[in-house]
Amino acid sequence: MSLIPATILTGFLGSGKTTLLKRVLEEAHGQKIAVIENEFGEENIDSDILVSDTQEQIIQMSNGCICCTIREDLRTTLQDLAAKKRKGLLDFDRVVIETTGLADPGPVAQTFFMDDEIAETYLLDSILTLVDAKHAAQQLNDRQEARRQVGFADQIFISKTDLVAKDETDALIHRLKHMNPRAPQRAVHFGEVKLSEVFDLRGFNLNAKLDIDPDFLKEEDEHDHDHDHDHDHEHGEHCDHPSHVHEGHGHHHHHDDDVKSFVFKADRAFDPAKLEDFLGAIVNIYGPRMLRYKGVLHMKGTDRKVIFQGVHQLMGSDLGPLWAEGEARGSKMVFIGIDLPKDIFMQGLEQCLL
């Protein structure tokens, strides 16, 4: 049996997750989808038939999609679904897990790697995060869960942009990019999204593509460039930095967010043993605060690219394609996390180079 793809759908309260789900379920796309809900929202999905089970409620939709509420642990639910599929009791092609508005997608994602039985049955495809443009500034300011959801995302959908001014949306896009430069952002109308933008995004694939928003990289370079020059201003008492003047707008507001990202780049090759030791130690200490990280690495001793990625404490790596002839070899890594000590990471990685 080929692996069943799974998508984690997360997002702010009121951002349109239910709308997106309904759309996915109602659209005649010829795929049968099992939806696992952490808890049903006020807006219950209209069910044609309700099949009650002692552990969970399974709702069979008219188009063959299945919805179940989690009463038990996610792992058990996934195992039950897979067992029923094997026995021919349920038929579905993929799974969508909708987390509550305040859930941390980390443990949900880790379930797919930690548990051998789950890993042999399911393939975690991606984490989608819906952001409500109208309430985003306040939610990001007030709630760490909202910031974490942005940090975890493989794809960000921004809803309700029609309700706010363009400069507010621009400031939001800019802010989200600093939290997570690897997730493409797309404005959507009430969660109306083409299914090709929702499924098979391969966010957890170990591939040699490291998508980081190019504007973010450009800014990073400029920032390193005039770092000394504006450092005093940054923390000066009489600083009328936009972020201190009016909360919520102001291009530089993101500096105050605890979810941040940074990129490490190097031309020299890594010493494999040193790098493994360092990454092991870092993940040990900072793992709970490391949301997503990924890199394409130039390692001594192999002519292939080495690809590594992780979620929290779970890290995996793989040999990728050969470096092409004439291709400049180098490493590029992006780390997304909560108050990660950038200096310790950068210096430590630097010391692992040959």
N, C-alpha and C positions, 0 to 999 in steps of 0.2 A: 504494500500500500504506500503510495507516495505521501510525503508529509503534508499535513493540513495547514495551510497558512493562517496565521492569527494576527489580528490588528488590535492595538490598544487605543481606544478613543478616550481622550481626557479633555478637560477644559473647564473654564470658569463657569460658575453657576449662571444660567441664563444665556450662555453663549451660542446656543442652538444645537447642542449635541443630539437632543431628541429629534429635532427636525432632520438633521443629517441622517440619523439612524432610520427614521421612517422612510426617508427617501431611498436609502440603500435597500430597505426591505421591500418597498413597494415597486421599485423599478423592475421591469421585466428584463433582467440581464442574463437570465438562464443559469444563474448560480444560486445554489441553495446555501443560505447563510445561517449559522447558529449564532445567536446573540446572547452573551452572558452579561447580565446587569448586576452591578454590585448591590443596587437596591432600585426598585422601580420608582421613578419620579412621580410627581403629582400627575403628569400627563402620562397615563398608562398607554402602552401601545395597544391599539385595538386588537383584541384577540378573537379569532373565530371559534377556536376550540381551546379549552383550557384543560390540559392533562395534568391532573394533580398527582404529585409524587410525594412521599413523606419528606424527603430531604429538600426538594426544590420544586419550583413550579415550572413545568415546561409548557410553553404555549406554542401550538402549531399554527403557523400563519397559512393563509390560503395559497400563497405561492411556494409553499414548502419550506419556508424559513422557520427556524425554531428559536424561541427565546426562553432563557431560563433565568430565574433570579438566583443569586448566590445566597444560600442559607449556610451551606457548608463552605469549607475552604475552597479556594479556586482550583487547587490541584485535584481535589476529589471530583469537582464538577467536570474538569477537563478529562479526567480519566473515565468518568461515567459516560460522557458524550462519546469518547473514542470507542469504548466498549460497545455501546449501543450501535455505533456506526458499523463496527466489525460484525456484529450479529445481524445486521440488516434491519434493526428496529428503528433507526433514525437515518436519514439521508441528508448529508450536508457537505459542501465543498470547502467552506472556510468558516472561521470563527471571528466574531468581533466582540471584544470585551469592553463594555462601557464602564468606566470607573466613576465614582461619585465626584461631584464638583470639588471636593476637598482632598481626594485621595492622592497619595504619592504613587506614581506609576512604577517606581523603582522595584519594589518587591514583586509587583505583578510581572514585570519584565524578567526578573531574576528566576521566577518559577520555571521559565522555559529553558533555562540553562542548568539549574541546580538539580532538577529531577530527571533522572535518566529515562524513566518511562515517558515523561512528557516530551523530552528532547527527541525521543525516537519516533514520536507520533506527530508532533507539531513543529512548525517552523515560525518563529516570531518574525513577522514581516516589518512592522514599523509602529511607532507611537505617533499618533496624530493629536495635536493640541488645538482646540478652538479658543480663540481669544475674542472677547466682546469689546469692540473698539470704544463703545460709549463708557463702559465702566473700567476699562483696563488700567488707566493711570492709578485710580484709587485702589483697585484690587492688587495691582503689583506693589503699590506702596505698603498696603496693610497686611497682605497675606503671603507668607513664605510659600505656602502650598502652591499658590498661583505662579510664583517665580520658579519653583521647582518644575512645574509642569512645562513651562517654557524651556527650561534647560534640558529636559528629557526628549523634547520633540524631534522627530525626523522630518516632520512637515507641520507648518503652522498655518491655520486658516484664521483670518481675521474677519469676524462678522460685524454687522451694523456700522460699517464705515460710512453708509449713507446718512447716518444720524449725527456725524461729527464733522467739524471743519477739516479741510484738507491738511492744514499744517499740524493739526492734532494727530491725524493718521500718520503723517510723515514722522513726527516726533516718536510715535509709538513704534513704527517700523524700525527706526534708528535705535531705539532702546532695546527692542527685542533682539536686534542683530548683535548687540554687545553681549547680551546674555547667551545667545545661541547663534553663532555665525554659520553653523553647518545646516540649519533647517531652512529650506526655502519658505518664503512667506507668500500667501496669496489671499487677497481680499475676496470674500464670498458673500453672496446675498442669502441671508438666513440659512446657512448651512446647505445651500444648493450647490453641490459639487459634482463634477463628472466622476464617475466611478473609477476611471483610469487615474484620477488624481488621488484616489483613496486607497486602492489596493495594489499589491505587487510593487511597492516602492523600494523594497529591499534595503531598508534602513539598517538592518543588522547584518547584512551580507559582509563578509570579509572580502571586499574588492579593492582594487588599487586606486579607486577614485576617492579623493578626499575633498568633498565639496565644502569650501569655506567661502562665504560671501566675499567677492573680490574687493568691494568697497571697504569691508572690515579690514582686510589685509593692508589696503592702501593707508587707512587711518592708523593702523598699528605702526606701520613704518614711519609715518609722519610723526606719530607720538614719540617714538623712540628718538627720532631725529632732534626734536626741540625739547627734549625732556628737561634738561638742566635749566633751560631758559625759563620755562614757566613753572618750575617746581615751587618757587617761593610764593608765586601768586596763588597757586592751587590752594595752599593752606594758610594764606595770609589772613589777618583779622579783617581787613577792610575789603574782602573779596566780594564783589557783587556778581559772582558766578551765577548764571541763570538758574542752576538747580537750587541755589539757596534762596533766590528771590521768589520765584513762584513754583511751588511744588506742582508736579504733574506735567508741566510743559517744560520748555527749555531743553535745548539739545543735549545738555551734558548731564541731565538728570541721572542717567544710568550709572554714573560713577558711584552713586549711593546704593545701588542694588547689591545684595549679597550674592546673587547668582551672577557669575561673570565667566568670561572665557578668555583664554589666551592661547597664542600659537607659538610653538618652538620650531625654529628652522635651523638646519645645519648642513654644510657641504661635506664635512669630514665624516668618515664612517663611524658607526658605533662599535664599541667593544661588546660583543654579545653577553659575556659573563657579567661585566660591570652593569650593563643596562638592566639585565634581569634582576640583579640584586637590588638596584636602585628602585626599579618599578615595584618590585615585591615589597620593599620597605615602605614606599609611598602609599601603596594601596592598603597596606596594613594599618597605617596611621590615619590616612585621610579618606579611606574608602567610603565611609558613610556620607562624606560631603562631596565625593566625586560623582557627578550625575552621569555624564557620558564623556568618553574620550576615545580618540581614534588617531592612528598614525600610519603613514607609509614611510618605511624606514630603509636606510642604506646601511647594511650590516657588513662587517668584515666577514670574509669566509663564504659568502654566497653571491652568486651573480643574479639572484632574484630579489625582487622587492619583498620586504617583510611587512605584513599588514597586521596591525594589532588594534584591538578595540576593547572597551569594557563598559560595564554598568556597575557603579558602586565597587564592591570588592571583587567582582568577577571580571577576570581579564583573560582574553584569549588571543593567540596569534597564529599566523599561517604564512606559508611561503606563497607569494603572489607570482605574477608573470616575471619573465626575465627583463632586466634593464635593456632597453633597446640600444642598438649600436649608435654611438654618438650622443645618446641621451645624457644630460648632466645628472649625475647621481647626487642625491641629497635626501635629507629626512625632513618631514613636515608632520607636526603633531598638533592636535587641538585638544584642549582640556576644558570642560565645562563643569563648574562646581560651585559650592557655597563657601565663600571666603577662603579660597585656596591660597596658600602663600606662594605667589608667583615666583618670588626670588629663589625660594628653596628649590622649586621645580626646575627653574631655568639653570641655576648653578649646578644642581645635581646632574641634570641631563648633559650639560656642558662637560662635566667631569667624566662622563661615560664615553666621550668621543676619543678616538685614537689620537 
